[in-house]
């Protein structure tokens, strides 16, 4: 027989055998596209726009479907109802952390972000308790954020209104807040130790943000000093990069929409004035500013597919049976960009969070920090930083772009797990 024919027949048999094994092993998993041997459904996912790929697949297979990212199944939840039902209504069952191979290599399954089971519970409980003891949620933390906000505008003043890339300065501020909590001390933005810390965090963030492929799970030791170090590293990375990226994107959107900037500045001047620092109490009297910050977080869709979850036990969900340990992807994009809740979701509009009387309007669809058991532990601090940093900046400066508003590019740069703003320069003109 012709060797080519033999090869084709052999490969066909292997393909059929692989498909049979995968289909027989799926049990009552949700439906999904047919996977190829070994690589699964990777060719059906656009690595540059994973969120859109999931949306396209949901139109075919519904809000709950199965993908094979390699040889193991991953269940995808698309849309508010499915995400809410899993993370909130069945929070305990979906509280596991899915495997992220890149993170496994960096953290060895330690820390608060990528650990599982009893280690995760103990680490999270210990972290929250310690942060509260260090002042989290208390007035002392607000004072530190206010102090850092003043240091931030002082540093921005040194640009003398010249065009600058705000990336580094906007990263320093939230990092220093974490330093003030953990080390009880902030650093000068040019301090060598501080700069080294920033460099290491940036390197880790780039590694963690790279696309994730095949699985590799190793058994780990119990809570140790190594785990403590990993947890502190998690707090710095999560507490710095996400907030600084949101601040950077917020300023870009304010450059693109000067009418929004003008309304926020009017509210800041009316409520806060020029002679004192903004405080969190002011937020209750500043509905438009509050709505603007919420809309920034909704619009930029920082973590489109969230960090991967996993079911902690065999779980019955919508008449499907998801085996224990199965990775679950929750599409936060599908929630934050829901057109029924947010008309014209592709448009940046603070009105999405305002009622007809101009009062701030809450939305259950606002999930930039995720939801349920694995919700971001630093949500309260992040909200405080975003409000105080942005209001202090707009109290002190007018924002000027180098380009006409129609030429300002706000298209996100895909970066694995996160959506980043495109590079830009901005002028901070003293008011």
N, C-alpha and C positions, 0 to 999 in steps of 0.2 A: 504493500500500500504506500502511496505517496507520503513522504514525511510531513509535508504541509497539511495534508488531509488529517493525518494522525494528530498533529498539533492542534488543528482546529477542533477536532472531535474531543480531544482531551480537555481543552480549554472550555468547550461548551458543557462538558460533563461537570467540570469543576464549578462553573457558573451556576448550573442547575442545582448541584449539591449545596452550594453556598446559599442560594435563594431558598431552598427547601429548609435548611437548618435555621435560617433567620426567620422565615415565616412560621415554622413550627415552634420556635422559641419565643415568638411574640405574645403567645397566649391571647389575652384580650386587651392588648395595647391598642391605643387609638390608631386609626388608619394613617397612611402616609405614602410618599413616593417609594417605589421599589428601589432598594439599595443595591449597589454593585458590591462584589466581594472585596473585603478588606477596607476599601476606601469609603464604602457606604454612599451617602448622598452628597459628598463634597462638591461634585460637579454641578449640583443644583443650587449651590449657595454662592452668591457673589460676595467674596471676602471684603470688597470695598463698600458694600451696602447690604450687610447681613439683614438689617431691619426690613428693608424693602423685599428681600428674598422671602422672609418669613410671612410678610403680608401677602405676597403673591401666592404662596403655598396655602395660606389660610383660606383664600378664595376658592381653592379646589377641595381642600380636605376639612375645612371648618375650623373653629376656634381652638380645638384640641387635636393635635396630630403628632405623629412620630417621625423623627429623622434618625438616620444612622450617621453619626459623625465618627467614622471609623467602624469598628465591628460591634459596638454596643449601642443600644437605642437611647435616644434622648427625646423626652416628651416636651412639646412646645405648647405654651398657653398664650393665646392671642386675643386681645380685647379685654375690656374692664371686667366683664362678668366672670370670665374664666380665671383671670388673675386674682380678682378679689375672692372668689370662691375657694381657690387654693390657698393663698397666703393668709387670708383672714379667717374664713369659715372653717378651713381645715389646716390651720396654722401649725399645729404640732406635727402633723404628718408630713408637711412640706418644709419643715424647719431645717433639714439637712443642707450641707453645702456640697454642691456638685463638684466634680473633679475638674480642675483647671491645671493642665500639665505644667504650664509655664510657672504658675504660682507654686506648684508642688516643688519645683526645682529651687525656687527662691526661698520659700518658707519652710520646706520639709513638713508641711501640714501643721505647722505651729502657728501661734498667734490667734487673733480674734476674727480675722476675715476669712481664712481658708481652713479652719479646723472643723472638726465634726464631733458629734456625740457628747459624751461627758466632758471631754477636754474643752469643747466649745462652750458648753454651759458654764463650766467653772471659770473659764477665762473671761467670758463676757460678764458674769456676775462680779468677779473680782475687779475687772476693769471699771465697770460702772460705779461700784462702791468706792474704789480708790479715787476716781475722778470727782465724785461728789465730795469726798473728804478733802480734796485739793481745791474745792471751790466751785466745781461745775454746777451751773444752775443757780448760783448765788450772786449777790450784788458785786462781790469781789471780782468775779469773772468779767462782768460788764465793765467794771472800772479798767480792767486790763485791756479789754478790746477797745475802749474809748482812748486809752493812752496810746495803744498801737495805731489807732486811726490818726491821731495827731502826728505821730512819728512818720506815718505813711505820707500825709500831705506835706510834711516838712521835706521829705525826700523828693517828692514830686515837684516841690517848689524849686529845687536845685536844677531842674531842667530848664528853668528860665523861659518857659513857653516854647522851647525848641521842640521839633519833632522827636519823639522817642518811642522805642518799643517797650511797652509797660510790663512785659512778661516777668522779668526778674523782680522788679519792685513789688508787683502784686503777689508774687510767691513768697517774698520775705515776710509780709505782714501776717498772714495766717500761720506761717511756720513759727513766727515769734510768739504768737498767742499760745501755741502748743508748748513751746519752750517755757513760757511763763507759768503754765499750769504744771508741767512735769518737773522742770528744773527750778521753778520759783524765780526765774530770772530771764529777762529778754536780752537780746544781743544787738550790737550795732550792725547795720546792714553790710559793713565792710569787715567785720570780725572774721579772722581766718578760720576758726573752728566752726563758726556759723556757716560760712561759705562752703566748707568741706561737707557739712551736714546736708546743705542744699544740693550739692553735687551728687552725693550718694543717693538721696531721695529721688532725684531726677533720673538717675540711672536705673533704679529699681522700678520706677513708674513706667519707663520706656519698655523694660523687660516684661512687666505685668500686662502692658497694653498691647503686646504683640499678639497676632492671631494664634488661637490654640487649636492643636490637632489631636494626635493620638494620646491614649490614656496610659498612666504609669503610677500606680498607687502603692505606697509602701507603708508597712505598719510602723507606727511611731511610739516613742516613749511617752510617759505621763508628764504632767505639768512640771517644768523645770525652769532653771534660770535662762536656758536657751529659749524656752517658750515665752518667758517674760520679755526677753530682748526682742523676740519676733513681734510680740504684742505692742511694745513701744514703737517699733518700726512701723507697724500697721497704723497706729494712731497718727504718726507723723505724715506718712504717705497719704492716707485717706483724708486727714484733717487739713493738709496743705494743698495737694494737687487739685482736688475737686473744687475747693473754695476759690483758689486762685484762678482756675480755668473759668469758673462761672463769673468771677469779677471781670476777667479779661474779655469774655464774650459780652457781658453786660455793657461795658464801655463801647464796644464795637457797635452794638445794637443802638445805643444812645446816639452815637455819631450818625448812624444810618437814619434815625428817626428824631430829628431835632425838636419836633413839636412835642414829643414825649418828654424829652429832656427839659424843655421849657416848663411843662406842667409840673414835673417833679421839683424843679428848682423853685417854682412859685410856692409850692406846698412847703418845701424846706424853709424858705424865707419867712413864710407866714406863721408856721408853727414853731420853728426853732429859732429863727433869726440869725444874726451874725456873731453874737457875743457869748455864746455858750456851745458846748458840744452836744450833738444829738444824743438822745437816750432811748432806751427801749420803750419807755412810757410814751414817747412821741409817736410811736407807730400806730397807736390806737386812734390818733387824730390825723393820720396821714394815709387815708385809704388808697389814693392814687399811687403813691410811692410803694405801698405794700403790694398793690396789684401789679405794678411794673416789675418788681422783683420776682413775684410768682410767675409772671408771664415769661421772664427771662429763663427761669428754670424749666418751664414747660416747653418753650420754643427750642432751646438748645438741645434738649433731649440728651443729657450728658452721658448716661449709661443706657443706650437703646435696648439692650437685651438683658440688662441687670447682671449681677454676678450669678452664676449658675446655682440653682437649688438642687436638692435631692430628697426623695421621699425616705422617711426614717423607718418605714415598715411597708409590708404589702398593703397597698392603698386602693380602695375602690373609689373611682372618681368618674362620675357621669357614665355609669355602666361599663367602664373600662377597669381593668385590673393592672395597676402599675406596680411592678415588683420592687421590693425593698432595695434601696441604693441607686435606683434609676435617676439619672440626671434630668433636671427639669429646667427649661429656659422659659422665663416669663418676659414677654415683650412689653417693656414699659412704654416704648414708642406707641404701641397700639392703644394705650390708655391715654397718654398725654396728647395724642393727636387725634382723639376721637372727635369726629365732625359733629356728632349730635350734642356732645357736651360743650365743645369749643367750635362754634361756627367759623369756617375758613381757618382751620388749624395751621395752615401753612403761612398765615399772616401774623406778624408780631403785633399784638394788640392787647394792651393792659385791660381793655374793656372785657376781656374774657373772664376777669375776676372782679367785675363791678356790676352792681345791680342798676336798675333804671334810675335810681336816685343818687348814684355815684358812691354808694357805700360798698365796702369790701365784701365780696361774696366768696365763701369757701366752696371747695369742690372736692368730692370724694375721689375724683379722678386725678387729683394732684398727687402723684407718687414718685417724684424724683429721688426720694430717699428710700424707695421700695416700700414694703408694707409687711405687717405680721411680725413673726418672731425674729426674722433676720433684718428688720428695719435698721437703718444706719444709727449707730450708737451716738454719733456726734451731731444728730439733726438739730438739736437746740442751739448748739454752739455755732453751727454753720449758718443758721437763720440769723442769729445775732450779728455775726461778722458781716454777712452780706448787707444787712440793713445799716449798721453803723459805719462800715467802710464806704459804702456808696453814698450815703447821705452826707458824710463828712467831706468826701471828694466834691460832690456837687454844691455843697455849701461854700467851698473854698475856690473852686475853679469853674470856668467855662470850658467846654470841650471843643476842640477844633480839629477837623480832619484835613488831610492834604489833598483830598479828592472831593468832587461834587457828590452829594448824597446818592445820586443814581449810579455812580461808579464805584460805590463802596461794596466790596464783596463780603457777604455774610455766610456763604456756603460752608458748612462744616467740613473739616478735614478728617476723614475716617482714620482711626488709629487703634484698630483692634477692638478693645472693649469700649473705648470712649470716643466721643465726638469733640473735636477741638476746633477753636476758631482759626480762620486763616491768619497768617502773620499780617500785622498792620502797624502803622505808626500814628501817634496821636500827640496833639499839643495841649498842655494844661495851662490855660491862660488865667492868671489870678483874677478873681472877681473884683 
